[in-house]
Amino acid sequence: MTDLDAQVRAADIDRWLASRFVADEAARADLIALYAFEAELTAIPTRVTQPMLAEMRYRWWADQMDGVFAGEPRKGHPVLEALAGVVQRRGLERAPLDALIEAHVGRVHGEPHDLDAFYVGSMRQAVRVLAGPGHEAAVEAAARVRGLSQTGRIDEARALRAEANRALRGLPAAAFPAAAPAALIRTDAPEPVKRLRLVWATATGRI
């Protein structure tokens, strides 16, 4: 858990900060494992310069999903082993993970961001980790707020926030840390400001 936690902190400070509000240590560890998988995918284009080489690495991850969902992950790979445990304990669905990998392949070939794959599917899975199935729809608008802000469409993100907050009223408090990163519309804000914003969001259940 410790190495994965550090990996997520370095790769995605917003979601790492939000994960600090998960009181249940086992649930937090599972959430971090999910985020570490996503961090691995995000890092691939920084490690190779050719789109085809990046695609080969993404195909490797796609192939590994068979073992992850069969409960037989690649031995000695901490992210895959941790993710397989989350799949077993939390009943994660495979389709959003496959879609995320394909969306990354599209990005390295110059395709636009697939907000559903990168943000909606991801946040739905995080909610499933924290609160079980049945609550995923409550975060779809919040996930789009996050996706829009992360891709520089700030005005659109702010316009959608009221709708997102209405939907979040139906989200269990234990699952709110999955949605909380959507409150960080200013992606360039310093970490102390982000921490304060997340405290407010978690206290009010609003982004």
Beta strands, then each sheet from edge to edge (+ up, - down):
end
